[in-house]
Amino acid sequence: MHPDLVFLTMPTSEHRLAVAPFGLFLALGLALGITLSWRLAELAGRQRDEGGKALFWALLGALIGARALYVLGSPGSHGAAWVLALQQGGLSGYGALFGASLGAGLFLSRRARGARVSSELGTSAATREVRGLFWFDVGALGALQVVGVTRLGCYLAGCDFGRSLSARAPQWLLRLGSFPGPAAAGEEMSPVWAEQWLHGRVAADGQLTIPIHPTQLYEALGALVLLVGLLFARRFQSRHGDLLVAAGIGYGVLRLLCEVLRGDPDRGVLRILNVNAWCALVSMALLGVIWRRARSSRPS
Protein backbone atom coordinates (compact mmCIF):
# COMPACT_ATOMS: atom_id res chain seq x y z
CA MET A 1 0.00 0.00 0.00
CA HIS A 2 2.90 2.30 -0.64
CA PRO A 3 3.70 4.04 -3.94
CA ASP A 4 7.36 3.08 -3.44
CA LEU A 5 7.92 -0.45 -2.20
CA VAL A 6 11.72 -0.77 -2.19
CA PHE A 7 14.55 1.75 -2.05
CA LEU A 8 17.99 0.89 -3.43
CA THR A 9 20.96 3.03 -2.46
CA MET A 10 23.72 3.14 -5.08
CA PRO A 11 27.25 2.56 -3.66
CA THR A 12 28.65 5.56 -5.53
CA SER A 13 25.76 7.94 -4.87
CA GLU A 14 23.68 9.29 -1.99
CA HIS A 15 20.52 9.11 -4.07
CA ARG A 16 18.07 6.28 -3.59
CA LEU A 17 16.32 4.46 -6.42
CA ALA A 18 12.64 3.90 -5.70
CA VAL A 19 11.14 0.68 -7.04
CA ALA A 20 7.38 0.99 -7.57
CA PRO A 21 5.32 -2.06 -6.57
CA PHE A 22 3.41 -2.10 -9.86
CA GLY A 23 6.60 -2.26 -11.91
CA LEU A 24 8.17 -4.84 -9.63
CA PHE A 25 5.18 -7.17 -9.69
CA LEU A 26 4.63 -6.62 -13.41
CA ALA A 27 8.18 -7.80 -14.07
CA LEU A 28 7.71 -10.75 -11.71
CA GLY A 29 4.39 -11.64 -13.34
CA LEU A 30 5.88 -11.51 -16.83
CA ALA A 31 8.77 -13.74 -15.77
CA LEU A 32 6.45 -16.31 -14.20
CA GLY A 33 3.93 -16.16 -17.05
CA ILE A 34 6.56 -16.60 -19.76
CA THR A 35 8.16 -19.44 -17.81
CA LEU A 36 4.81 -21.21 -17.50
CA SER A 37 3.97 -20.85 -21.20
CA TRP A 38 7.46 -21.95 -22.20
CA ARG A 39 7.30 -25.01 -19.97
CA LEU A 40 3.91 -26.05 -21.36
CA ALA A 41 5.25 -25.68 -24.90
CA GLU A 42 8.31 -27.80 -24.07
CA LEU A 43 6.12 -30.54 -22.63
CA ALA A 44 4.15 -30.54 -25.87
CA GLY A 45 7.37 -30.83 -27.92
CA ARG A 46 7.00 -27.46 -29.67
CA GLN A 47 9.90 -25.68 -31.37
CA ARG A 48 11.71 -23.03 -29.35
CA ASP A 49 12.39 -20.95 -32.45
CA GLU A 50 8.72 -20.48 -33.29
CA GLY A 51 7.75 -19.82 -29.68
CA GLY A 52 10.56 -17.32 -29.10
CA LYS A 53 9.66 -15.24 -32.13
CA ALA A 54 5.97 -15.31 -31.28
CA LEU A 55 6.85 -14.17 -27.75
CA PHE A 56 8.89 -11.23 -29.07
CA TRP A 57 6.03 -9.94 -31.21
CA ALA A 58 3.54 -10.57 -28.40
CA LEU A 59 5.56 -8.49 -25.92
CA LEU A 60 6.05 -5.69 -28.43
CA GLY A 61 2.35 -5.67 -29.24
CA ALA A 62 1.48 -5.74 -25.54
CA LEU A 63 3.56 -2.65 -24.80
CA ILE A 64 2.09 -0.67 -27.68
CA GLY A 65 -1.46 -1.84 -27.01
CA ALA A 66 -1.29 -1.20 -23.27
CA ARG A 67 -0.27 2.40 -23.74
CA ALA A 68 -2.52 3.04 -26.74
CA LEU A 69 -5.72 1.91 -25.02
CA TYR A 70 -4.84 3.83 -21.86
CA VAL A 71 -4.38 6.99 -23.90
CA LEU A 72 -7.62 6.45 -25.81
CA GLY A 73 -9.52 5.90 -22.58
CA SER A 74 -8.05 8.90 -20.76
CA PRO A 75 -10.33 11.96 -20.69
CA GLY A 76 -9.09 15.25 -22.08
CA SER A 77 -6.51 16.08 -24.72
CA HIS A 78 -2.82 15.28 -24.30
CA GLY A 79 0.30 16.11 -26.24
CA ALA A 80 2.70 13.70 -27.88
CA ALA A 81 5.18 14.05 -25.00
CA TRP A 82 2.55 12.79 -22.52
CA VAL A 83 1.60 9.89 -24.78
CA LEU A 84 5.20 8.67 -24.81
CA ALA A 85 5.89 9.35 -21.11
CA LEU A 86 5.79 5.72 -19.98
CA GLN A 87 7.82 6.55 -16.88
CA GLN A 88 4.76 8.38 -15.51
CA GLY A 89 2.69 5.21 -15.61
CA GLY A 90 -0.52 4.53 -17.45
CA LEU A 91 -0.96 1.09 -19.02
CA SER A 92 -4.14 -0.79 -19.87
CA GLY A 93 -4.37 -4.49 -19.09
CA TYR A 94 -6.83 -5.18 -21.86
CA GLY A 95 -4.76 -3.10 -24.25
CA ALA A 96 -1.81 -5.34 -23.45
CA LEU A 97 -3.88 -8.48 -24.08
CA PHE A 98 -5.22 -7.17 -27.39
CA GLY A 99 -1.78 -5.98 -28.49
CA ALA A 100 -0.09 -9.25 -27.56
CA SER A 101 -2.74 -11.27 -29.40
CA LEU A 102 -2.43 -9.10 -32.48
CA GLY A 103 1.38 -9.20 -32.50
CA ALA A 104 1.62 -12.96 -32.03
CA GLY A 105 -1.30 -13.57 -34.38
CA LEU A 106 0.27 -11.61 -37.24
CA PHE A 107 3.56 -13.46 -36.81
CA LEU A 108 1.98 -16.92 -36.66
CA SER A 109 -0.33 -16.15 -39.58
CA ARG A 110 2.57 -14.97 -41.71
CA ARG A 111 4.60 -18.02 -40.74
CA ALA A 112 1.73 -20.35 -41.66
CA ARG A 113 1.28 -18.70 -45.06
CA GLY A 114 4.98 -18.85 -45.83
CA ALA A 115 5.50 -22.43 -44.72
CA ARG A 116 5.84 -25.11 -47.34
CA VAL A 117 3.70 -28.12 -46.64
CA SER A 118 4.64 -31.54 -47.93
CA SER A 119 2.10 -32.98 -50.31
CA GLU A 120 2.51 -36.34 -48.59
CA LEU A 121 1.32 -34.92 -45.30
CA GLY A 122 -1.46 -33.03 -46.97
CA THR A 123 -1.58 -30.42 -44.20
CA SER A 124 -4.46 -28.08 -44.83
CA ALA A 125 -4.68 -24.37 -44.10
CA ALA A 126 -7.21 -25.12 -41.36
CA THR A 127 -4.76 -27.50 -39.66
CA ARG A 128 -1.98 -24.91 -39.76
CA GLU A 129 -4.37 -22.39 -38.25
CA VAL A 130 -5.22 -24.77 -35.41
CA ARG A 131 -1.51 -25.40 -34.78
CA GLY A 132 -1.16 -21.66 -34.32
CA LEU A 133 -3.94 -21.79 -31.75
CA PHE A 134 -1.70 -23.98 -29.58
CA TRP A 135 0.50 -20.97 -28.88
CA PHE A 136 -2.55 -18.92 -27.98
CA ASP A 137 -3.62 -21.65 -25.54
CA VAL A 138 -0.34 -21.64 -23.62
CA GLY A 139 -0.11 -17.85 -23.96
CA ALA A 140 -3.55 -17.42 -22.41
CA LEU A 141 -2.49 -19.48 -19.40
CA GLY A 142 0.66 -17.41 -19.06
CA ALA A 143 -1.42 -14.22 -19.30
CA LEU A 144 -3.58 -15.34 -16.38
CA GLN A 145 -0.38 -15.82 -14.38
CA VAL A 146 0.72 -12.30 -15.29
CA VAL A 147 -2.64 -10.81 -14.26
CA GLY A 148 -2.70 -12.67 -10.95
CA VAL A 149 0.74 -11.42 -9.92
CA THR A 150 0.57 -7.91 -11.39
CA ARG A 151 -2.68 -7.12 -9.59
CA LEU A 152 -0.88 -7.67 -6.29
CA GLY A 153 1.39 -4.79 -7.29
CA CYS A 154 -1.68 -2.68 -8.06
CA TYR A 155 -2.97 -3.40 -4.57
CA LEU A 156 0.29 -2.38 -2.90
CA ALA A 157 0.37 0.80 -4.98
CA GLY A 158 -3.23 1.65 -4.12
CA CYS A 159 -4.32 2.04 -7.75
CA ASP A 160 -7.27 0.50 -9.65
CA PHE A 161 -9.22 0.55 -6.41
CA GLY A 162 -12.87 -0.19 -5.69
CA ARG A 163 -15.89 1.57 -4.27
CA SER A 164 -16.47 2.14 -0.58
CA LEU A 165 -17.24 -0.91 1.52
CA SER A 166 -20.34 -1.19 3.65
CA ALA A 167 -19.80 -0.77 7.37
CA ARG A 168 -21.33 -4.25 7.75
CA ALA A 169 -18.48 -5.84 5.76
CA PRO A 170 -16.30 -8.39 7.62
CA GLN A 171 -13.49 -6.89 9.66
CA TRP A 172 -10.80 -8.69 7.67
CA LEU A 173 -12.18 -7.19 4.45
CA LEU A 174 -12.36 -3.72 6.00
CA ARG A 175 -8.69 -4.05 6.98
CA LEU A 176 -7.68 -5.18 3.50
CA GLY A 177 -9.59 -2.24 2.02
CA SER A 178 -8.00 0.43 4.26
CA PHE A 179 -4.97 2.19 2.76
CA PRO A 180 -2.53 4.34 4.77
CA GLY A 181 -2.31 8.07 4.18
CA PRO A 182 0.99 9.78 3.36
CA ALA A 183 1.60 10.63 7.03
CA ALA A 184 1.28 6.98 8.01
CA ALA A 185 3.13 5.62 5.02
CA GLY A 186 5.92 8.17 5.20
CA GLU A 187 5.87 8.53 1.42
CA GLU A 188 3.84 10.20 -1.31
CA MET A 189 0.10 9.64 -1.29
CA SER A 190 -1.38 6.60 -3.02
CA PRO A 191 -4.06 7.09 -5.71
CA VAL A 192 -6.87 5.82 -3.47
CA TRP A 193 -5.92 8.21 -0.65
CA ALA A 194 -5.50 11.11 -3.08
CA GLU A 195 -8.95 10.48 -4.57
CA GLN A 196 -10.66 10.44 -1.19
CA TRP A 197 -8.74 13.51 0.02
CA LEU A 198 -9.68 15.40 -3.16
CA HIS A 199 -13.37 14.81 -2.43
CA GLY A 200 -13.04 15.69 1.25
CA ARG A 201 -13.61 12.18 2.53
CA VAL A 202 -10.36 12.04 4.54
CA ALA A 203 -8.45 14.73 6.41
CA ALA A 204 -5.07 15.94 5.20
CA ASP A 205 -3.41 14.35 8.22
CA GLY A 206 -5.55 11.20 8.11
CA GLN A 207 -3.94 7.87 8.89
CA LEU A 208 -6.21 5.58 6.86
CA THR A 209 -8.59 5.83 3.95
CA ILE A 210 -12.26 4.95 4.11
CA PRO A 211 -12.36 1.18 3.50
CA ILE A 212 -12.91 0.29 -0.15
CA HIS A 213 -13.35 -2.93 -2.12
CA PRO A 214 -9.85 -4.32 -2.79
CA THR A 215 -10.80 -5.11 -6.38
CA GLN A 216 -7.14 -5.71 -7.20
CA LEU A 217 -7.15 -8.71 -4.86
CA TYR A 218 -10.48 -9.92 -6.23
CA GLU A 219 -9.06 -9.94 -9.74
CA ALA A 220 -5.74 -11.48 -8.69
CA LEU A 221 -7.45 -14.31 -6.82
CA GLY A 222 -9.97 -14.88 -9.61
CA ALA A 223 -7.26 -15.05 -12.28
CA LEU A 224 -5.16 -17.51 -10.29
CA VAL A 225 -8.15 -19.73 -9.52
CA LEU A 226 -9.07 -19.70 -13.21
CA LEU A 227 -5.47 -20.59 -14.09
CA VAL A 228 -5.40 -23.57 -11.73
CA GLY A 229 -8.72 -24.79 -13.07
CA LEU A 230 -7.59 -24.58 -16.69
CA LEU A 231 -4.28 -26.31 -15.94
CA PHE A 232 -6.31 -29.19 -14.55
CA ALA A 233 -8.74 -29.13 -17.49
CA ARG A 234 -5.87 -29.09 -19.97
CA ARG A 235 -5.43 -32.86 -19.70
CA PHE A 236 -8.96 -33.28 -21.08
CA GLN A 237 -8.56 -30.75 -23.90
CA SER A 238 -10.01 -31.98 -27.19
CA ARG A 239 -9.15 -29.08 -29.50
CA HIS A 240 -6.53 -26.37 -29.74
CA GLY A 241 -8.16 -23.05 -28.96
CA ASP A 242 -10.40 -24.40 -26.18
CA LEU A 243 -8.11 -23.12 -23.42
CA LEU A 244 -7.81 -19.73 -25.12
CA VAL A 245 -11.58 -19.37 -25.30
CA ALA A 246 -12.13 -20.59 -21.74
CA ALA A 247 -9.43 -18.31 -20.34
CA GLY A 248 -10.62 -15.29 -22.30
CA ILE A 249 -14.30 -15.67 -21.49
CA GLY A 250 -13.59 -16.58 -17.87
CA TYR A 251 -11.38 -13.53 -17.43
CA GLY A 252 -13.92 -11.37 -19.25
CA VAL A 253 -16.64 -12.34 -16.77
CA LEU A 254 -14.24 -11.78 -13.87
CA ARG A 255 -13.26 -8.37 -15.19
CA LEU A 256 -16.89 -7.31 -15.68
CA LEU A 257 -17.66 -8.23 -12.07
CA CYS A 258 -14.63 -6.28 -10.84
CA GLU A 259 -15.55 -3.27 -12.97
CA VAL A 260 -18.93 -3.10 -11.24
CA LEU A 261 -17.09 -2.63 -7.94
CA ARG A 262 -14.35 -0.29 -9.23
CA GLY A 263 -14.26 3.27 -7.89
CA ASP A 264 -11.21 4.85 -9.53
CA PRO A 265 -12.13 7.60 -12.04
CA ASP A 266 -9.42 7.14 -14.73
CA ARG A 267 -11.05 4.45 -16.84
CA GLY A 268 -12.88 6.39 -19.53
CA VAL A 269 -16.56 5.97 -20.37
CA LEU A 270 -18.18 5.15 -23.71
CA ARG A 271 -21.94 5.64 -23.38
CA ILE A 272 -23.12 3.50 -20.45
CA LEU A 273 -19.98 1.38 -19.89
CA ASN A 274 -16.36 2.14 -19.19
CA VAL A 275 -13.61 1.18 -21.63
CA ASN A 276 -12.60 -1.95 -19.71
CA ALA A 277 -16.15 -3.29 -19.69
CA TRP A 278 -16.46 -2.74 -23.44
CA CYS A 279 -13.14 -4.53 -23.95
CA ALA A 280 -14.37 -7.51 -21.93
CA LEU A 281 -17.54 -7.77 -24.02
CA VAL A 282 -15.70 -7.39 -27.34
CA SER A 283 -13.06 -9.96 -26.37
CA MET A 284 -15.69 -12.53 -25.39
CA ALA A 285 -17.52 -12.00 -28.68
CA LEU A 286 -14.31 -12.44 -30.70
CA LEU A 287 -13.38 -15.56 -28.77
CA GLY A 288 -16.79 -17.01 -29.52
CA VAL A 289 -16.06 -16.58 -33.23
CA ILE A 290 -12.65 -18.26 -32.85
CA TRP A 291 -14.18 -21.18 -31.00
CA ARG A 292 -16.77 -21.74 -33.71
CA ARG A 293 -14.08 -21.78 -36.39
CA ALA A 294 -11.84 -24.20 -34.52
CA ARG A 295 -14.30 -26.57 -32.89
CA SER A 296 -14.38 -29.00 -35.82
CA SER A 297 -10.57 -29.39 -35.94
CA ARG A 298 -8.67 -31.83 -33.77
CA PRO A 299 -5.35 -30.97 -32.08
CA SER A 300 -2.20 -32.22 -33.73
N, C-alpha and C positions, 0 to 999 in steps of 0.2 A: 504494500500500500504506500509505497514511496516512489516518487518520480525517478530518483536515482537509487539503484539497489546496491551497487558496489562502487567503491572508489579505489583507483589504482594510482599509487604515487610513483612517478618515474625516478629512477636512481640519480639521474643527472639534472633533475628539475624539482622545484618546490611545488609545481602545479600538480593537481590531482585530475585524473581522467575519470569522469563519471560514466558508469555503464548503466544504461536504462534497462529496466526489467523487460520491456517489450522486445527490444532488440536482442537481449540475451536469450530469452525464451524462444524467440523466432528462430535464432540460429540453432538452438538446441533442437527445436521441433523439426527444422529442415534436415538436420543431421540424422535424427532418428527416423524420420519419414523416408528419406532417401535410402538409408540402410535397410529398412524393412522392405521397401519395394525391390531393392537390388537382391536381397536374400531370396525373396519369393521368385524372382526371375531366375536366379541361379538354380533353385530347386526344380524349376520347370525346364532347365536345360536351355535357356535362351541365350543368344549371343550378346556378349558384353558390348561389342561395337555398336550394334543397333540401339541397345538400351542407353548407352552413354550419350550418343548423339541426340536421341529423343529427350533425354534429361536436360541437355544443354539448351535446346530450343524451348523446353517447357519452363525452365527457370527464367530465361530471357523474356518469354511471353508473360510469365507471372509478374515480373517486376514492372513491365510496361502496363499491363492490364490493371494491376493493383493501384498504381498512381493515376492512371487515366480515369478509372471509374470514380476514384475519390474526388478528383478534380471536377468531373461532370456532376457529381452529387453535392458539391459544396455550393452553398448559396452565395450570391454576389459575383462580381467580376474580379479576376485576378490576372496579374501580368505574367509574362513568360518566366521571369525570375522566380516567382512563387511556385509556378508549376513544376519547375526543375529543382526546387529546394527540398530534396528528400531528407536532408539532415534535420528539418523541422518536423518531420513526421507526416503522417497522412497517407495511409495505404488501405485499400479496400480488400477484404478477404475474398469476396465474390469476384472482384476484378482480377485477383490473382488466379483464382480457379478457372475463370473464363480464358484468361491470357495463356495460362499453362496448357489448357486443353487445345486452344487454337494453335499454339506454337508446336506442340508435339504432334497434333493432328496433321498439320501441313507437312511436317517432315516425314511422317509415316506414310501419308498419302503419296507424296512425291517418290518415296523409296519404293512403294508398291507399284507405281506406274512405270518406274524405270527398271524394275527387276525383270530379268529374263526367266521365264518359266519353261521348264523342260516339257516337251510335248508328251513324254512318257508319263510324267506325273499328272499332266492334265490339270494343273492347279488353276482354278477359275478366279476371276476378279473378286467374286463374293468371298471365296476362301481367303484370299490375301487380305481382304478388308477385315474379316473376322480375326485373322492373326494379329492385325494391328490392334484390335480391341483387347487383346491380352495385355498389352502395355497400359491401356487405360484401366483395366481391372486392377493391376498391381499399383498403378499410380493413384487410383482412387483410395486404396487402403492406406498408402503412404500419406495422402492428403489429410485423411482423418487423423492420423498420428500428428501431423503438423498442427492442425486445428486444436486438438486436445492439449498440446503442450503450449502453444502460443497464447491461448486464452488465459493460461495461468499468469503469463506476463502481463496481459491486459488487466487482470485483477490486481496484481501488485502495483501497477501504475495508476490504477483508479480510473481507467478510461473505459468506454463502451459499457457504461453502467446502466442499472435499471431504475425503475420507478420506486417511489417510497414504499416501504413495507408497512403493513398494518401493525398496529400496536399489539395485536393478538398473535402475531407470528411467534414461533418458538424462539426461545432465548438464544439458542445456538445460531439460528439464522439471523437474528438481529445483530449478534456479534460479528458474524461474517460480513454483514452488510453495512457495518460502521467503519468509516475510513477516517484516519487521523488528520487533523488540520495541520497547517504548516508549523504552528508553535509546538505541537506534540511531535511531529515528525522531524523537526529540525531542518527541514529542507523546503524547497519551493512547493507551492500548493498543488495537489493533484486535481485533475479535471473535475471529479465529482465534488470535491470541496469547493473549488472555484465556482462551479455552477450554482451550488446552494448558497454560497456567500453573495453572488451576484444578485440573486433574487431575495436576499434578506432572510434566508431560512436558518443561517448560522451566524454567530457573532464573529467579528474579525479575530478575536482571541480564543475562539472555540477550540475545544480539544478533539471533538468527534463530529462527524457529519450526522444528519438524520439517517437512520438505517434505510438502505435501499436494497432492492433485489440484486444479488450478486449474479447477474445474468452471464458474466464471464465464466463463472464456475458451472452454471447450468449447462452452458454450451460445451465446455471442456469435458464435463462428465458424460454428457450425451454423446459426444463424438467418440470418446474412448469406449463407451459401452457398445456403440454401433460397430466400432472397429473389432472388438473382441467377438461380437456376434457374427460378423462377416468372415472373420478368420476361421471360425468354427464351421460356418456354412460353406466355406470354400471347398471342402472335401466332397461336398455333394453337388458341386457346380456342374451343370449340364451343357452350358454354352458360354463362350467368351462374350463378355459384355454384360452378363448377369450381375456381376459384382459391381461394375460401374454404375448400372442403373439403380441397384439397391442402395449403394452408398450415396449416390446423388439425390435420390428421392428421400431417403432417410434423413440426410443432412438438411435437405430443403424443408422438411416438416419441422425438424428441430429448430432450424433458424427462424421459421415463421413464428413458432411458439415463443422463442426468445425475443423476437422483435416486438411482440405484443407487450412484453414486460420492460422493454428498453425505455430509458428516460433521458439519454443524452441527446442534445439537439442537432449535432452535426452529422445528419444522415441523409438530408435531402428528401424532398417529398414530390412525388409525381401523382397528381390528383389525390386519391384517397389513401394511397400506400406510400411508404418510404422506398428508397431505391433498393435497399437490401431485400425487402419483401417482394418487390417486382422481380429481382434477380432470382429469388428462390422459385417463384412461379414459372418464370421463363425456363430455368434450368430443368425443372421437373417435366415441363412439356417437351423440351428437346430430347431428354433422356427417354421419354416414352416413345418418340419417333425412332430413336436408335434401337431400342429394345424390339420394336416391331420389325425392323429391318434385319435384325440379327437372330431372331428367335428360331428361324428354320434352319440355321447353320450349326453344325456340331463343332466343338473345339478340336483343334488338331495338335 
